[in-house]
Amino acid sequence: QVQLVESGGGLVQAGGSLRLSCAASGLTFGAYAMGWFRQAPGKEREFVAAISRNNLTTNYPDSVKGRFTISRDNAKNTVYLQMNSLKPEDTAVYYCASDLVISDLLGRRGDYWGQGTQVTVSS
């Protein structure tokens, strides 16, 4: 059974930082591209970051580029999202996802999804 478990969310002031983690089990982690998404109340799910299975390629939308960094440790079956210079508009539930094809993640699709972790940025 595949499980993706996010952690690291919380409440932070604007300008602060958080590091999210997503621990994967039940899949061959190194075979999957990994991604982060977020969804705020009343809004569609938004792509936040993706990383290729071999760590060579990362993708970000303009809204987080330069502030967020995705990384992965294939030895630990874990993907991370370092979030700096947080803004109130970054408030959302953050989800990680995996897919064999990174372009699927860019299209907001994924084979497997975690349950999410809440990030709240106060002004």
N, C-alpha and C positions, 0 to 999 in steps of 0.2 A: 504494500500500500504506500503510495507516494504521499509524503507530507512536507509541506513548506510552512515553517513556523517563524513568524516575524517577532522581533522584540526591539526595544530601544526607544519606543515612542514616549511621549510625555508632553508636559507643558514647559514652554520656554519663552523668554521675552524676545521681542524683535531684535534682530542683530545677533542672536545667540546661535548655538550650534547643537546638533544632535547627530548621533550615529546609529542608524538602523542596521539590524542584522537579520538575515533570513537563513535559517538552518534547514537543509534539505535532507530527506531520507527516503529510502525506497526507490531510488532511481540512480542511474549512472551519471553522477553530477557533471563530470567532465564532458559528457556528450551533449549537454544542454546549454544553450544561451540562456541568460538570466536577465530579468528586467524588474524594474520598479514602476508602479503606477500609483495614482492617488485619486480619491474621489471625495469631493466636498458635498455637503448636503445640497440636494437640488441640482447638482451638476453632473455632467457625464464623467465617466472614468477618463483620466488623463494620463498619457504616457509621460514618465519622468526620466527614465534612464534604462539603458540596456548595455550588456557586455557580452561579447562573443565567448564561446566555450573555451577558446584558447587564450583569452585575455588580450588579444591584439586589437580589438575594435570596441569602441564605446560610442554611444549615441545619446544625445540630450536634446530636448526642445529648447528654444531660445529662452523660455521662461525660467529655466534653472541653470543654463549653461554658465560656467564660471563660478557658480555657488555650490553645486552638488557634484559629488564624485562617486561613481560606482566602481567597486572593486570586488574581486572574488578570491577565495582561497580554496582551490580544488582539493587540497589535502584535508581541509576541515569541512568540505561540503557546505560552504557558507558564502553568501554574497552580502556585501555591505553597501550602505548608502550614507556617505558623509555629507551632511547638510550644514552649510555655513551661511552666515548673513541671512538668517531666516526672516521672512516677512509674514505679516498676518495672513496674506493671501496664500501662503503655503499650508495653512491649516486644512487638514483632510485626514481621512483614513488612508494609510499607505499599505499597499499590497505588493508582495513579490510574486513573480510568475516565472515559469520555465517553459521553454519551447525548443524543439530540435532546430528550428530555423529562426534566426534572429530577425528576419524581415517580418515574421508573424508578430513578434513582440512590438515592432515598430507600427504595425497595423492594429495594435491593442488586442491582439489575440494571444492565447497561451494554452499550452497543454494542461498545465497544473497551476493552481493558485493557492496562496495562503489565505488565512482568515483576516489578516490586516492588523495594523497597529495605529492607534490614534496619535496624531501630532497636532498640537494646538500651540499657535504662536500668538502671544498677547502683544498688544501695541503699547 
